[in-house]
Amino acid sequence: MNSILNNNPELKHQIDQVAEVAGYLWQKGWAERNGGNIVINVTDQLNPQLVRLPQCDSPTPPIAIGTILPHLKGCYFFCKGTNRRMRDLARWPMDNGSVIRILDDCAHYEICAHYEIIADKPVMPTSELPSHLSVHNYLIGKGSPYKASLHTHPIELVAMTHHRPFLEKDVLTQILWSMIPETRAFCPKGLGIVPYLLPSSVALGEATLNTLNEGYDVVMWEKHGVFAVDTDIMAAFDQVDVLNKAAQIYMSARSMGFEPEGMSEAQMQELAEVFGL
């Protein structure tokens, strides 16, 4: 059976972007072992002809999400597989991820597409799927154009969360914005902070949603990693990449023995006016 991607260039483009970003995450050292997750909403790319492909006629039994997500009824998502490595997702995305459909009860999903699918070998989605889906439910509910969610472990940003003063509201945002003009220009909403909570927990998912609701697109999980949302997976990666570059500049200055001066408030305000932020 041909891959579902052969019949849908728009879907292939989205999956190719996932593979490209997964490769970047591995190369940067942000995705050790099976660390990190990617979930993208591909509902717009799955037309009625595609969803009736043979591999979707005999999907996996319904799998409980663990919560009810009313805005996701009938939606399709591509998800990194549980215990799958980003470096493998980069090389073989459809062998290390799966397309799922949210059922009409909005409480269960089925695995409905897999590369040259073998019925007894479905790729189970990430264990953090409920948190990611809760975020996508929130995004659709508020009419957001965002289709992608990314969780990864950027080294310098995580390191900065081990310093308690940086965890106060918007302290890290101001530091990172001031390191290089591009940070203020390309990450205009800054960096939200979630104090340490157990990974994959309901509490962490709820805290992330609350922080996104405060107006952030990138949320820092203390001593853990970041969670970012944007229009597509490349845009979500770009935000994290720019923020981590600012963290690298800050830490490089500190390693040379001085506290970096950073741009002044007046300089950052000028940037905001020029870029319409």
VEXDREN-2710 file (C-alpha; in Angstrom, 1 decimal):
% VEXDREN-2710
k/r/px/py/pz
1/MET/0.0/0.0/0.0
2/ASN/1.3/3.4/-0.9
3/SER/2.0/6.0/1.8
4/ILE/-0.8/8.4/2.6
5/LEU/1.7/11.1/1.8
6/ASN/1.9/10.1/-1.9
7/ASN/-1.7/11.2/-2.4
8/ASN/-1.4/14.5/-0.5
9/PRO/1.5/17.0/-1.2
10/GLU/0.1/19.4/1.4
11/LEU/0.2/16.8/4.1
12/LYS/3.7/15.7/2.9
13/HIS/4.9/19.2/3.3
14/GLN/3.7/19.3/6.9
15/ILE/5.3/16.0/7.7
16/ASP/8.5/17.0/5.9
17/GLN/8.7/20.1/8.2
18/VAL/8.3/17.9/11.2
19/ALA/11.1/15.7/10.1
20/GLU/13.3/18.8/9.4
21/VAL/12.6/20.3/12.8
22/ALA/13.2/16.9/14.5
23/GLY/16.6/16.8/12.9
24/TYR/17.4/20.3/14.1
25/LEU/16.4/19.4/17.7
26/TRP/18.7/16.3/17.7
27/GLN/21.6/18.2/16.2
28/LYS/21.3/21.0/18.8
29/GLY/21.3/18.5/21.6
30/TRP/17.8/19.4/22.6
31/ALA/16.3/15.9/22.2
32/GLU/18.3/13.4/24.1
33/ARG/17.1/9.8/23.8
34/ASN/13.3/10.0/23.2
35/GLY/13.0/13.5/24.7
36/GLY/10.6/16.0/23.3
37/ASN/7.4/15.9/21.4
38/ILE/5.7/17.3/18.3
39/VAL/2.0/17.4/17.6
40/ILE/0.5/19.1/14.6
41/ASN/-3.1/19.6/13.5
42/VAL/-3.4/18.2/10.0
43/THR/-7.2/18.3/9.7
44/ASP/-7.0/20.8/6.8
45/GLN/-4.7/18.5/4.9
46/LEU/-6.9/15.3/5.2
47/ASN/-9.7/15.6/2.7
48/PRO/-12.7/13.2/2.5
49/GLN/-11.0/11.0/-0.1
50/LEU/-7.9/10.5/2.0
51/VAL/-9.7/9.6/5.2
52/ARG/-11.4/6.8/3.5
53/LEU/-8.1/5.1/2.6
54/PRO/-8.1/1.4/3.4
55/GLN/-5.8/1.8/6.4
56/CYS/-8.5/4.1/7.9
57/ASP/-11.3/1.5/7.4
58/SER/-9.8/-0.7/10.1
59/PRO/-8.3/1.7/12.7
60/THR/-7.1/0.8/16.1
61/PRO/-9.7/0.4/18.9
62/PRO/-10.7/3.7/20.5
63/ILE/-8.1/5.0/23.0
64/ALA/-9.1/7.2/25.9
65/ILE/-7.6/10.7/26.0
66/GLY/-8.4/11.1/29.7
67/THR/-10.4/14.2/29.2
68/ILE/-13.1/15.6/27.0
69/LEU/-12.0/18.1/24.3
70/PRO/-15.1/19.5/22.6
71/HIS/-13.3/21.6/20.0
72/LEU/-11.4/18.6/18.6
73/LYS/-14.3/16.5/17.3
74/GLY/-13.3/14.9/14.0
75/CYS/-9.8/16.5/14.0
76/TYR/-6.7/14.8/12.7
77/PHE/-3.2/15.2/14.3
78/PHE/0.2/13.9/13.4
79/CYS/2.1/13.0/16.6
80/LYS/5.5/11.8/17.4
81/GLY/5.4/8.2/18.7
82/THR/5.9/7.3/22.3
83/ASN/9.5/6.2/23.2
84/ARG/10.5/7.3/19.7
85/ARG/13.7/9.3/19.1
86/MET/13.8/12.7/17.4
87/ARG/16.7/11.5/15.3
88/ASP/14.6/8.7/14.0
89/LEU/11.6/10.9/13.4
90/ALA/13.9/13.1/11.3
91/ARG/14.9/10.2/9.1
92/TRP/11.7/8.1/9.0
93/PRO/8.8/10.3/10.1
94/MET/6.0/8.0/9.3
95/ASP/7.7/5.0/11.0
96/ASN/8.1/7.0/14.2
97/GLY/4.8/8.9/14.3
98/SER/1.2/8.4/13.5
99/VAL/-1.9/10.2/12.3
100/ILE/-4.8/10.0/14.8
101/ARG/-8.5/11.0/14.6
102/ILE/-10.4/12.4/17.5
103/LEU/-13.7/10.5/17.7
104/ASP/-17.1/12.1/17.9
105/ASP/-17.3/11.8/21.7
106/CYS/-14.3/14.1/22.0
107/ALA/-12.9/11.8/24.6
108/HIS/-11.2/9.1/22.5
109/TYR/-9.0/8.8/19.4
110/GLU/-8.0/6.2/16.9
111/ILE/-4.7/5.6/15.1
112/CYS/-6.0/5.9/11.5
113/ALA/-2.9/6.2/9.2
114/HIS/0.6/4.8/9.2
115/TYR/3.2/4.5/6.5
116/GLU/2.5/1.2/4.7
117/ILE/0.5/0.3/7.7
118/ILE/0.8/-3.1/9.3
119/ALA/-2.3/-3.6/11.4
120/ASP/-0.6/-5.2/14.4
121/LYS/2.1/-2.6/14.6
122/PRO/0.5/0.8/15.0
123/VAL/2.7/3.6/16.3
124/MET/1.3/4.8/19.6
125/PRO/1.4/8.6/20.0
126/THR/3.5/10.3/22.7
127/SER/2.6/9.8/26.3
128/GLU/2.2/13.6/26.6
129/LEU/-0.6/13.5/23.9
130/PRO/-3.4/14.6/26.4
131/SER/-1.5/17.8/27.3
132/HIS/-0.7/18.6/23.7
133/LEU/-4.3/17.9/22.6
134/SER/-5.6/20.1/25.5
135/VAL/-3.6/22.9/24.1
136/HIS/-4.9/22.4/20.6
137/ASN/-8.4/22.3/22.0
138/TYR/-7.7/25.7/23.6
139/LEU/-6.3/27.1/20.4
140/ILE/-9.2/26.1/18.3
141/GLY/-11.6/27.3/20.9
142/LYS/-10.1/30.8/20.8
143/GLY/-10.0/30.9/17.0
144/SER/-6.2/30.8/16.9
145/PRO/-4.5/30.0/13.5
146/TYR/-1.9/28.0/15.4
147/LYS/-1.6/24.4/14.3
148/ALA/1.6/23.1/15.9
149/SER/2.9/22.4/19.4
150/LEU/6.5/21.6/20.3
151/HIS/8.1/20.4/23.5
152/THR/11.9/20.3/23.6
153/HIS/14.9/20.7/26.0
154/PRO/17.0/23.7/24.9
155/ILE/20.2/23.5/27.0
156/GLU/20.8/27.2/27.9
157/LEU/17.2/28.1/28.6
158/VAL/16.8/25.1/30.9
159/ALA/20.1/26.1/32.6
160/MET/18.8/29.6/33.3
161/THR/15.7/28.2/35.2
162/HIS/18.1/26.8/37.8
163/HIS/18.6/30.4/39.1
164/ARG/15.6/31.3/41.3
165/PRO/15.5/35.1/40.5
166/PHE/15.0/34.3/36.8
167/LEU/11.7/32.6/37.6
168/GLU/9.9/35.7/38.6
169/LYS/7.3/36.9/36.1
170/ASP/8.9/38.3/32.9
171/VAL/12.5/38.6/34.4
172/LEU/13.8/36.1/31.8
173/THR/11.8/37.8/29.1
174/GLN/13.4/41.1/29.7
175/ILE/16.9/39.6/29.9
176/LEU/16.5/37.6/26.7
177/TRP/14.9/40.5/24.8
178/SER/17.8/42.8/25.7
179/MET/20.5/40.4/24.4
180/ILE/19.9/40.8/20.7
181/PRO/17.4/42.8/18.7
182/GLU/16.0/39.8/16.9
183/THR/14.7/38.3/20.2
184/ARG/12.4/41.3/20.8
185/ALA/11.4/41.4/17.1
186/PHE/10.7/37.7/16.6
187/CYS/9.5/36.6/20.1
188/PRO/7.3/39.6/20.9
189/LYS/5.2/37.8/23.5
190/GLY/8.2/36.8/25.6
191/LEU/8.6/33.7/27.7
192/GLY/6.1/32.4/30.2
193/ILE/7.3/30.5/33.3
194/VAL/5.7/27.4/34.9
195/PRO/7.3/26.4/38.2
196/TYR/8.5/22.8/38.4
197/LEU/5.7/20.2/38.1
198/LEU/5.9/16.5/37.5
199/PRO/6.5/15.8/33.7
200/SER/3.5/14.5/31.8
201/SER/1.2/15.4/34.8
202/VAL/-2.3/16.9/34.5
203/ALA/-1.0/19.7/36.7
204/LEU/1.7/20.6/34.3
205/GLY/-0.7/20.6/31.4
206/GLU/-3.2/22.8/33.2
207/ALA/-0.4/25.2/34.2
208/THR/0.8/25.4/30.6
209/LEU/-2.7/26.2/29.4
210/ASN/-3.0/28.9/32.0
211/THR/0.3/30.5/31.0
212/LEU/-0.6/30.4/27.3
213/ASN/-3.9/32.1/28.2
214/GLU/-1.9/34.9/29.7
215/GLY/-0.7/35.7/26.2
216/TYR/2.6/33.8/25.7
217/ASP/3.4/31.5/22.8
218/VAL/6.5/29.9/24.5
219/VAL/6.2/28.5/28.0
220/MET/9.3/27.6/30.0
221/TRP/9.0/24.6/32.3
222/GLU/11.4/25.0/35.2
223/LYS/14.3/22.6/35.1
224/HIS/12.7/20.7/32.3
225/GLY/12.2/22.4/28.9
226/VAL/9.9/24.6/26.8
227/PHE/6.5/24.2/25.2
228/ALA/5.9/26.4/22.1
229/VAL/2.9/26.9/19.8
230/ASP/2.7/28.6/16.4
231/THR/1.2/28.4/13.0
232/ASP/3.4/25.5/11.9
233/ILE/6.1/23.5/13.5
234/MET/8.9/25.5/11.9
235/ALA/7.6/28.7/13.3
236/ALA/7.3/27.1/16.8
237/PHE/10.9/25.9/16.5
238/ASP/12.1/29.4/15.3
239/GLN/10.7/31.0/18.4
240/VAL/12.6/28.6/20.7
241/ASP/15.7/28.9/18.6
242/VAL/15.8/32.7/18.9
243/LEU/15.1/32.7/22.6
244/ASN/17.9/30.1/23.2
245/LYS/20.3/32.1/21.1
246/ALA/19.7/35.1/23.5
247/ALA/20.3/32.7/26.4
248/GLN/23.6/31.6/24.8
249/ILE/24.7/35.3/24.4
250/TYR/23.9/36.0/28.0
251/MET/25.8/32.9/29.3
252/SER/28.8/33.6/27.0
253/ALA/29.1/37.1/28.5
254/ARG/28.8/35.8/32.0
255/SER/31.5/33.1/31.2
256/MET/33.8/36.0/30.2
257/GLY/33.4/37.4/33.7
258/PHE/30.9/40.3/33.2
259/GLU/27.2/40.9/33.4
260/PRO/26.0/41.8/29.9
261/GLU/24.7/45.3/29.7
262/GLY/21.8/44.4/27.3
263/MET/19.8/46.9/25.3
264/SER/18.2/49.7/27.1
265/GLU/14.5/50.1/27.6
266/ALA/14.6/53.0/25.1
267/GLN/16.3/50.8/22.5
268/MET/13.8/48.0/23.0
269/GLN/10.9/50.4/22.8
270/GLU/12.3/51.7/19.5
271/LEU/12.3/48.2/18.2
272/ALA/8.7/47.7/19.3
273/GLU/7.6/50.8/17.5
274/VAL/9.5/50.0/14.3
275/PHE/8.3/46.4/14.1
276/GLY/4.8/47.3/15.3
277/LEU/5.0/45.0/18.4
END
